[in-house]
């Protein structure tokens, strides 16, 4: 508080000192003009071994020799247990939620700020999403966030004055989970159609995988892809491609079968691909001499030449139809 009589006071002067008497004091910033009873101490001021903040009045002649003093209380508000689980299952990509436990004393905390950085001290840092208000203990990182060159996730507390300069951090572990040994044999023996079962080997670490997704696409990158069937729960390593799936459509000519893993956050952006081999088997030289001599009645033996490649052929079926296409 200002003195009751300020008539001779021109300024107030602030110091850090070793005791209430002002011993071994060090000057704080600039003098404060009379009429003001508030001064801002710049953030990141090293208090070293100082124990008191002392304030002197100053007249046009001299500075007061006996100050008013306040015992310094260095407020520390660090979060703890910073955790980030990468749920973007692509290698070199990150995504998920940064979580933490709040400080024991949040009296002066207004927000939390999360970053990814090149070290645990905040070098080359990049902010993750918006600040979180006190009371919230998580911040979401978008999927497809580039891992390189970031190595750490960090959380800072922030007061009305400033953000702390020393964060709490965790080393980032880039989790990736792709299937392997994808295999598919086309058992639909019509040209430009496929059908059968796609099978694969689960990722070595599938702890974060919730589902698989099977697609047909125009290339291995997934251009013009279309999903085949519903998402497949982890634990099942097979997807059914229904028969009569057209490899040529208005959208694309499908040449690749793709399998993506999916976490609770997002589906992979880089799949495992297998080039589709369209298996075509057709008989030839079909003959059917009608040996039933009654009008509007047929009878006899149908004969044909087998396909040149008999692999995948299990049975033959013969039908009567109104059209050559068998419709």
Secondary structure per residue as TSV (DSSP state, phi and psi in degrees):
chain	resnum	aa	ss	phi	psi
A	1	X	-	360.0	148.5
A	2	X	-	-70.2	152.9
A	3	X	-	-61.9	156.0
A	4	X	S	-64.0	-34.2
A	5	X	-	-114.9	107.4
A	6	X	-	-102.9	13.2
A	7	X	T	-61.6	-31.1
A	8	X	T	-101.7	-2.7
A	9	X	-	-86.8	131.1
A	10	X	-	-108.4	-30.1
A	11	X	E	-150.5	162.9
A	12	X	E	-114.4	143.6
A	13	X	E	-126.4	131.9
A	14	X	E	-109.6	140.7
A	15	X	E	-139.0	158.0
A	16	X	E	-96.4	139.6
A	17	X	E	-141.8	168.9
A	18	X	S	-86.0	-14.0
A	19	X	S	-159.9	178.9
A	20	X	T	-68.1	-18.8
A	21	X	T	-81.2	-9.6
A	22	X	-	89.5	18.1
A	23	X	T	-67.2	144.4
A	24	X	T	52.5	41.1
A	25	X	-	-76.1	155.5
A	26	X	E	-131.1	136.0
A	27	X	E	-68.2	139.1
A	28	X	-	-107.3	108.9
A	29	X	S	53.5	-133.1
A	30	X	S	-109.5	165.7
A	31	X	-	-66.8	150.0
A	32	X	E	-105.7	124.6
A	33	X	E	-68.0	148.4
A	34	X	T	-60.9	147.9
A	35	X	T	102.2	-14.4
A	36	X	-	-117.1	129.4
A	37	X	-	-118.3	34.6
A	38	X	-	-141.9	136.5
A	39	X	-	-139.1	140.1
A	40	X	-	-97.8	123.7
A	41	X	-	-87.9	123.5
A	42	X	-	-59.2	143.8
A	43	X	T	-63.9	162.0
A	44	X	T	68.9	20.2
A	45	X	-	-72.9	123.7
A	46	X	-	-76.8	116.8
A	47	X	-	-86.5	-7.7
A	48	X	T	46.8	-123.0
A	49	X	T	-103.0	11.3
A	50	X	-	-69.5	143.7
A	51	X	-	-116.6	-15.2
A	52	X	E	-136.1	149.4
A	53	X	E	-103.7	124.0
A	54	X	E	-119.3	144.2
A	55	X	E	-125.5	127.2
A	56	X	E	-111.9	147.4
A	57	X	E	-91.1	155.9
A	58	X	E	-137.8	134.2
A	59	X	-	-103.7	-176.5
A	60	X	S	-66.6	-19.0
A	61	X	S	-95.3	-48.2
A	62	X	-	-158.5	166.7
A	63	X	B	-90.2	142.0
A	64	X	-	-54.5	148.8
A	65	X	S	-98.7	-18.9
A	66	X	S	-117.3	112.5
A	67	X	-	-88.3	170.7
A	68	X	E	-94.1	145.2
A	69	X	E	-131.6	152.0
A	70	X	E	-135.4	130.7
A	71	X	E	-70.0	130.4
A	72	X	-	-72.7	138.4
A	73	X	-	-126.6	105.9
A	74	X	-	-80.1	107.5
A	75	X	-	-76.6	123.4
A	76	X	-	-116.8	126.2
A	77	X	-	-138.9	81.7
A	78	X	-	-98.4	139.6
A	79	X	-	-73.4	172.6
A	80	X	E	-142.0	169.6
A	81	X	E	53.2	46.0
A	82	X	E	-64.3	128.6
A	83	X	E	-136.7	134.5
A	84	X	E	-136.3	118.9
A	85	X	E	-106.8	115.6
A	86	X	E	-73.5	116.0
A	87	X	-	-108.7	9.0
A	88	X	-	-88.7	114.2
A	89	X	-	-85.6	7.3
A	90	X	S	-87.0	139.2
A	91	X	T	-66.2	135.6
A	92	X	T	78.1	0.2
A	93	X	E	-113.6	147.7
A	94	X	E	-122.6	154.9
A	95	X	E	-178.2	145.9
A	96	X	E	151.8	-151.7
A	97	X	E	-129.5	129.3
A	98	X	E	-90.0	126.5
A	99	X	E	-124.2	162.7
A	100	X	E	-160.5	164.8
A	101	X	E	-97.8	140.7
A	102	X	-	-72.9	162.4
A	103	X	-	-62.0	158.0
A	104	X	S	-62.9	-34.5
A	105	X	-	-121.9	112.7
A	106	X	-	-108.1	20.0
A	107	X	T	-53.3	-44.3
A	108	X	T	-98.7	0.3
A	109	X	-	-85.0	130.8
A	110	X	-	-111.0	-31.3
A	111	X	E	-148.5	164.6
A	112	X	E	-118.5	145.4
A	113	X	E	-129.8	128.9
A	114	X	E	-111.0	145.0
A	115	X	E	-139.3	161.3
A	116	X	E	-112.0	143.9
A	117	X	E	-146.2	171.5
A	118	X	S	-85.9	-5.8
A	119	X	S	-158.9	179.1
A	120	X	T	-79.9	1.1
A	121	X	T	-105.5	-1.7
A	122	X	-	98.7	11.4
A	123	X	T	-64.2	132.6
A	124	X	T	59.5	34.4
A	125	X	-	-74.8	156.9
A	126	X	E	-136.3	127.1
A	127	X	E	-69.9	142.3
A	128	X	-	-103.1	114.5
A	129	X	S	55.6	-161.9
A	130	X	S	-90.5	166.9
A	131	X	-	-62.8	149.7
A	132	X	E	-106.3	133.8
A	133	X	E	-69.9	152.2
A	134	X	T	-56.1	137.1
A	135	X	T	106.5	-20.3
A	136	X	-	-104.1	134.0
A	137	X	-	-123.8	33.5
A	138	X	E	-157.4	151.1
A	139	X	E	-138.5	134.8
A	140	X	E	-90.1	137.6
A	141	X	E	-105.7	128.0
A	142	X	E	-63.4	148.0
A	143	X	E	-63.1	157.5
A	144	X	E	69.8	19.0
A	145	X	E	-72.5	128.2
A	146	X	E	-68.1	130.0
A	147	X	-	-72.1	-52.9
A	148	X	T	-69.6	132.7
A	149	X	T	-99.6	18.3
A	150	X	-	-81.0	138.7
A	151	X	-	-123.6	-15.7
A	152	X	E	-135.5	147.6
A	153	X	E	-103.8	138.6
A	154	X	E	-131.8	149.5
A	155	X	E	-132.0	127.9
A	156	X	E	-112.2	147.0
A	157	X	E	-90.1	157.3
A	158	X	E	-139.2	135.9
A	159	X	-	-106.6	-175.4
A	160	X	S	-64.0	-25.2
A	161	X	S	-86.0	-49.4
A	162	X	-	-165.0	168.3
A	163	X	B	-88.1	141.5
A	164	X	-	-65.1	157.0
A	165	X	S	-97.6	-15.9
A	166	X	S	-115.0	107.7
A	167	X	-	-87.7	171.5
A	168	X	E	-101.7	146.9
A	169	X	E	-145.6	167.3
A	170	X	E	-141.5	142.9
A	171	X	E	-69.0	133.6
A	172	X	-	-78.5	132.9
A	173	X	-	-113.0	113.4
A	174	X	-	-79.0	111.3
A	175	X	-	-93.9	128.8
A	176	X	-	-129.3	148.1
A	177	X	-	-152.3	100.9
A	178	X	-	-118.8	148.1
A	179	X	-	-72.7	170.0
A	180	X	E	-142.4	171.2
A	181	X	E	51.5	45.5
A	182	X	E	-66.6	132.3
A	183	X	E	-139.8	140.3
A	184	X	E	-151.4	128.7
A	185	X	-	-114.7	122.1
A	186	X	-	-73.0	115.3
A	187	X	-	-103.6	2.3
A	188	X	-	-90.0	110.8
A	189	X	-	-88.1	12.6
A	190	X	S	-84.8	146.9
A	191	X	T	-67.3	138.7
A	192	X	T	65.1	22.4
A	193	X	E	-136.4	154.1
A	194	X	E	-139.9	163.3
A	195	X	E	-173.2	150.8
A	196	X	E	149.5	-159.8
A	197	X	E	-121.1	128.2
A	198	X	E	-90.8	130.9
A	199	X	E	-126.7	154.7
A	200	X	E	-156.6	171.8
A	201	X	E	-102.4	132.8
A	202	X	-	-64.0	157.0
A	203	X	-	-58.4	152.2
A	204	X	S	-58.9	-36.4
A	205	X	-	-121.8	103.2
A	206	X	-	-110.3	23.7
A	207	X	T	-60.9	-31.1
A	208	X	T	-100.4	-1.3
A	209	X	-	-82.8	130.1
A	210	X	-	-107.6	-31.5
A	211	X	E	-150.2	164.9
A	212	X	E	-116.7	155.0
A	213	X	E	-134.7	133.2
A	214	X	E	-109.1	133.5
A	215	X	E	-133.8	157.3
A	216	X	E	-108.1	141.3
A	217	X	E	-147.4	168.5
A	218	X	S	-79.6	-17.7
A	219	X	S	-157.1	178.0
A	220	X	T	-70.0	-16.2
A	221	X	T	-83.5	-9.2
A	222	X	-	95.1	17.1
A	223	X	T	-62.4	134.1
A	224	X	T	53.7	40.3
A	225	X	-	-73.7	154.3
A	226	X	E	-136.8	133.0
A	227	X	E	-76.4	141.8
A	228	X	-	-107.4	107.5
A	229	X	S	77.5	-179.9
A	230	X	S	-77.2	171.1
A	231	X	-	-62.0	145.2
A	232	X	E	-109.0	125.4
A	233	X	E	-66.6	144.9
A	234	X	T	-59.6	143.7
A	235	X	T	107.2	-23.0
A	236	X	-	-106.2	122.8
A	237	X	-	-114.2	45.8
A	238	X	E	-154.3	140.2
A	239	X	E	-129.7	136.8
A	240	X	E	-92.4	126.0
A	241	X	E	-97.0	113.1
A	242	X	E	-65.1	149.7
A	243	X	E	-62.1	160.1
A	244	X	E	69.6	20.4
A	245	X	E	-73.6	117.4
A	246	X	E	-75.5	126.9
A	247	X	S	-82.9	-12.9
A	248	X	B	-118.6	126.8
A	249	X	-	-143.9	175.2
A	250	X	S	-65.8	-25.9
A	251	X	S	-78.5	-45.5
A	252	X	-	-168.4	165.1
A	253	X	B	-96.5	113.0
A	254	X	-	-81.2	126.7
A	255	X	-	-122.2	-13.6
A	256	X	E	-128.8	142.8
A	257	X	E	-104.3	129.1
A	258	X	E	-121.7	145.2
A	259	X	E	-129.0	126.3
A	260	X	E	-111.7	147.5
A	261	X	E	-92.1	158.0
A	262	X	E	-138.8	135.4
A	263	X	-	-105.3	-175.0
A	264	X	S	-68.3	-15.7
A	265	X	S	-93.9	-49.8
A	266	X	-	-163.3	160.2
A	267	X	B	-84.7	146.1
A	268	X	-	-51.5	152.8
A	269	X	S	-102.6	-16.4
A	270	X	S	-116.2	106.9
A	271	X	-	-88.6	174.5
A	272	X	E	-96.0	132.6
A	273	X	E	-118.8	150.8
A	274	X	E	-137.5	128.4
A	275	X	E	-68.2	130.8
A	276	X	-	-77.2	129.8
A	277	X	-	-105.3	109.6
A	278	X	-	-78.2	109.0
A	279	X	-	-85.9	124.3
A	280	X	-	-126.2	122.0
A	281	X	-	-132.4	123.5
A	282	X	-	-137.5	142.3
A	283	X	-	-80.6	168.7
A	284	X	E	-140.3	172.9
A	285	X	E	53.7	49.2
A	286	X	E	-71.3	132.3
A	287	X	E	-133.9	141.6
A	288	X	E	-148.6	92.1
A	289	X	-	-79.2	122.7
A	290	X	-	-77.0	117.2
A	291	X	-	-109.0	10.6
A	292	X	-	-97.6	113.8
A	293	X	-	-88.2	7.5
A	294	X	S	-83.3	149.1
A	295	X	T	-66.7	138.2
A	296	X	T	63.3	22.4
A	297	X	-	-134.1	144.5
A	298	X	-	-121.3	155.9
A	299	X	-	-174.3	143.2
A	300	X	S	150.6	-163.6
A	301	X	-	-117.9	129.7
A	302	X	E	-90.2	132.5
A	303	X	E	-127.4	158.1
A	304	X	E	-159.6	166.1
A	305	X	E	-93.7	134.4
A	306	X	-	-70.7	163.3
A	307	X	-	-61.3	154.3
A	308	X	S	-64.9	-30.2
A	309	X	-	-116.0	113.2
A	310	X	-	-90.6	-3.7
A	311	X	T	-61.3	142.4
A	312	X	T	80.6	-14.8
A	313	X	-	-82.6	120.6
A	314	X	-	-106.6	-37.4
A	315	X	-	-149.9	163.6
A	316	X	-	-112.7	147.0
A	317	X	-	-127.8	134.9
A	318	X	-	-116.1	134.9
A	319	X	-	-132.9	158.6
A	320	X	-	-99.1	140.1
A	321	X	-	-144.9	159.7
A	322	X	S	-84.2	-13.1
A	323	X	S	-136.0	158.4
A	324	X	T	-64.2	-23.7
A	325	X	T	-80.9	-7.4
A	326	X	-	81.3	18.7
A	327	X	-	-82.2	360.0
